[in-house]
Amino acid sequence: MSTLVPVMVPEERLADAYRALGAMLTASSAVEPDPTEVDSDPEFWRNPDNVKRHLVPRSDTIKGLARHLAEHPDTEITAAHAADELGLEYGWNSLAGALGAFGRYCANRELGFPWESWYDDDGYARMQLDAATAAVILAVL
């Protein structure tokens, strides 16, 4: 596992720094897997009690993402598109932070995400929620 270090960047250059780091990571073939990555676990999330216990108390960003994915079941959605739709102040960077926290929450409980997520060849994160899980999430949220 890599050691994380803080990097000071002027606020107006933050997006540029993230883009540069992202380009370096996608160009590298020796990137270690993220230990907070979690697989999808749709069966677990099709139980309304599990949604109430583990999704409802999460941040507005995560609930908004879940609702957006549920309103577009079986549709591949990029993190950038979702962040735009949610009106997040720092775009996909805000979403990445919320997903990191939610990923740790899920990983610490040995839960998978309600949705599938992956990086495509273009380096963009993508997510998709199946229709059955979407119906439960919409009913609860």
Long-range contacts (C-beta under 8 A, 24 or more apart in sequence): 1-32, 1-35, 2-32, 14-90, 14-93, 15-90, 15-91, 15-93, 18-93, 22-123, 23-123, 26-119, 26-123, 34-103, 35-107, 36-100, 36-103, 36-104, 36-107, 37-103, 37-107, 38-103, 38-106, 38-107, 38-111, 38-112, 38-113, 39-112, 39-113, 40-112, 40-113, 40-114, 40-115, 40-116, 40-117, 41-111, 41-112, 41-113, 41-114, 42-112, 42-114, 42-130, 42-132, 42-133, 44-111, 44-112, 45-114, 45-133, 45-136, 45-137, 46-132, 46-133, 46-136, 47-136, 48-136, 48-139, 48-140, 51-114, 51-136, 51-137, 51-140, 51-141, 52-140, 54-105, 54-106, 54-109, 54-111, 55-114, 55-137, 55-140, 55-141, 56-140, 56-141, 58-102, 58-105, 59-98, 59-101, 59-102, 61-86, 61-88, 61-94, 61-95, 61-98, 62-98, 62-99, 62-101, 62-102, 63-141, 65-95, 65-98, 65-99, 65-127, 66-114, 66-115, 66-129, 66-137, 66-141, 67-137, 67-138, 67-141, 69-114, 69-115, 69-127, 69-128, 69-129, 69-134, 69-137, 70-129, 70-133, 70-134, 70-135, 70-137, 70-138, 70-141, 71-134, 71-138, 72-129, 73-129, 73-130, 73-131, 73-134, 73-135, 74-128, 74-129, 74-130, 74-131, 75-128, 76-126, 76-127, 76-128, 77-126, 77-127, 77-128, 78-124, 78-125, 78-126, 78-127, 79-124, 79-125, 79-126, 79-127, 80-124, 82-127, 92-125, 96-125
